[in-house]
């Protein structure tokens, strides 16, 4: 490990000297049994194909594959992964205002420039002996990934630091969209957006499609990189993702961008 927590120098100072972003600092993965890790990886791949599967369908699928698993264990692993089943919600039911703090602002909105709308989300990343979480921020108009980081815990502080770093590098967006996860409804995260006069947009409960662009990013990152590589630890994962996001932003041409790269689209536009 490059950064030593027991060193006389603070973590911040060590990161400055090593030119390492604090938001990208890796941690020791949480331990799980080999079988649990295999189940979590299988479900991660399954989610990209059937995000509408809930506990009952997943339970049947896993039992048919030979796993001895019950609902309690399955629910714990789903919670650990941050699984959010996609399902329709009845229009006649009003969402609890206390739980749903901000409206979804992107319906019918046409993005016309960079930094108009950013979207942030977290996804599960399997490794050989554990797992990590990946958080990324994407500019919706140009598809440019303005910030990302990995961690073994999904904390509000981690997500907030990522947003701070992205703003310091690229300026601030007019709107930030996220789901209703506890990281994005936390006081520290909300206050950062308010301080920067960023409008807050949140997906509806159970509507992963509201954040469709970053869901497509996860699918791309996982099928083109994560599932093709087996990383042993957080450092190798960080280096691999650093190379991939450099490729994604600077070399990967998008059909929706008239076969230009996100970097070309983002950098050519005035703020």
Buried (B, 14 or more C-beta within 10 A) or exposed (E): EEBEEEEEEEBEEBBEEEEBBBBBBBBEBEEBEEEBBBBBBBBBEBBEEEBEBEEEEBBEBBEEEEBEBEEEBBBEBBEBBBBBBBEEEEEEEEEEEEEBEBEBBBEEBEBEEBBBBBBBBBBBBBBBEBBBBBBBBBBBBBBBBBBBBBBBEBBBBBBBBBBBBBBEEBEBBBBBBBBBBEBBBBEEBBEBBEEBEBBBBBBBBBBBEBBBBBBEBBBBBBEEBBBEEEBEBBEBBBEBBEEBBEEBBEEBEBEEBEEBBBBBBBEEBEE
